[in-house]
Amino acid sequence: MLNIVLHQPEIPANTGNIGRTCVATGTRLHLIEPLGFRLDEKSIKRAGMDYWEHLDVTRYINFEEFKEKNPGAKIWMATTKAKHVYSDVNFGPDDFIMFGKESAGIPEEILVDYEESCIRIPMLPQIRSLNLSNSVAVVLYEALRQNGFAHMQCQGELHRLHWKE
């Protein structure tokens, strides 16, 4: 099962949207404190809608605790400072993809130890970064695609009618 890691997320609506995406894809969510909000806030539950109760979520006091509780984890660090593009790496089915807080990203003190597993989303130079929940969706769906969308429904059905054969 793939894993999304949010390092010190600040905006509850982003985390709620990411939580909903994780539920929809069978992905675990890992939250590294401090958080910029309380998990019982209405705004995070509103963004995650009624899916939040189905979310597989784990909280950690800091990055050291995260590493201690996930020994040997393959961690991809999503950052605008990376050399590698997210679509050029090979994601494994149990990998962790980490994203930093909205205002500053993943601290450089963490990034320097993960140079070869830092990945970025290409964008024009005029913009600093994409919205956090959009970035998670872009990279997560590439990782899911590479793993054959395992355990996911890949064809939808109409509600009232049927597709022609």
N, C-alpha and C positions, 0 to 999 in steps of 0.2 A: 504494500500500500504506500503510495506517495505521501509525502509530508510537506506541509507549508509551515514555515517558521516566521513569526513576526517579532522582530527585535524592537521592543519599546514602542509599539504603535500608539499614536496620539489621538486619532479621530475615530470615534465610535462607529460612525456610519461606514467607514472603510472596512473596519474589522467585521462588522455585521455582514456586509456584502461578501467579504472573503469567506466568512463562516458559511454563508449560504452556498457559495461556489464549492466549498469543501464537502458539504453534505451532498450536493448534486453529483459530485465526482467520486465519492467514497474516499476522500483524502483526509488525513489527520491534520489538525491545526495545533500548533505549538505557540504559546504566547510567552515571551520573555519580558519580565517586568523591569522597570516600572511601566505601567500602562497609563495612558493619559486620560483614563476614564474608569468607571466601575463597570464590571460585567453585568450588573443588574440594571443598568440604566435603560430607560425606555428606548432611547435612540438606537442602541446596538441591537436590541431585540426587534425593533421596527425594521431596521435594515435587513436583518436575517429572517424576518417574518416569523412564521411558526416553525421554521426549520431549526432554530437554535437548539432546541431540546434534543435533536437528533445528532448534534455535532460531537465528534470525538475530539475533545479539546483538552490540552494539558498546559498548566501554567508553571513557570519557573521563576525563581527569585532573580537569577542573573544568567549570563551566558555560560559561566563555569558550571552551574548546576545542570543546565541543559546538556553540556558535553558529558558530564559525569553520568547522567541518566540515559544517555544515548551513545554509549561507547562504540567506536568503530563506524559511526554513521558517515555516509558520504554526503557532505554538505556543499551545495552550490550556493554561492553568495551573489545575489542579484544587486548590481551596483552600476551606476553610470560611469564608473571609473575603470571598468574591466577591459581587458584586451580581447576576450572571447565573446562572440555573439551567441546568445542562448540557443539558436537553432543549429549551431555547429558542434554542439557537444552531445554526448550520448548519456541520456538519463536512464538510470536503472529503476526497476519497479518499486524499490524501497528507499529511494533517495530522499534527501531533505533539501528543500529550496528555501533559502532564507532571504527576507526582505527587511530593510531598516525602517526606522520611523520616518514619517512624512516630511519633517522639517530638515533632516540631516542625513538620512540613509544609515547604513551600517557603519559604525565607527571604524576609522582607519586602523586603530589598534587591533581590531579583529581581522580586517581585510588582509593585512600584511602576512598573516599566517596561512592564507588561503588563496594566494595569487593565482595558481593554476585552476582553481575551481570558481573563480569570479567570472560572472557572465553579465552581459548587458543586452538591452533592447535597443536596436539602432533607432536614432531619431535625428532630426535636424538640429544643428547647433544652437539655434535661437531659443530653444526650450531647455529648462533645467532637468525636468523629469516628467514622466507620466503619472497619473493618479495611481496610488498604491493598489487599489483593488483592480484596476485595469491591468497593471503590470503583473499582478499575481495570475490573473486569468490568462494573459498572453503566454506566459512561461509555463504555467501548469498544463494548459491544453497542448502545448508542444510536447511536454513530457508524457502526457497521456497518449498522444498520437504515436510517439515513438514506442510505447508499450502496448500498442494495438487496442487502446481504449478498453483494456481488460475489465470485465465485469460490468460494462456499461451498455445501455440500450443505444444502438446506433441507427435505428430506423424508427421514426415516429409514425403515429397513426392519426388519421383524421378523427374528429369527434363524432360527426354525424354521417359522413359518407365514407367511401373506401377508395383507395388508390386503384387506378386501372392497372391490370396485369400487363 
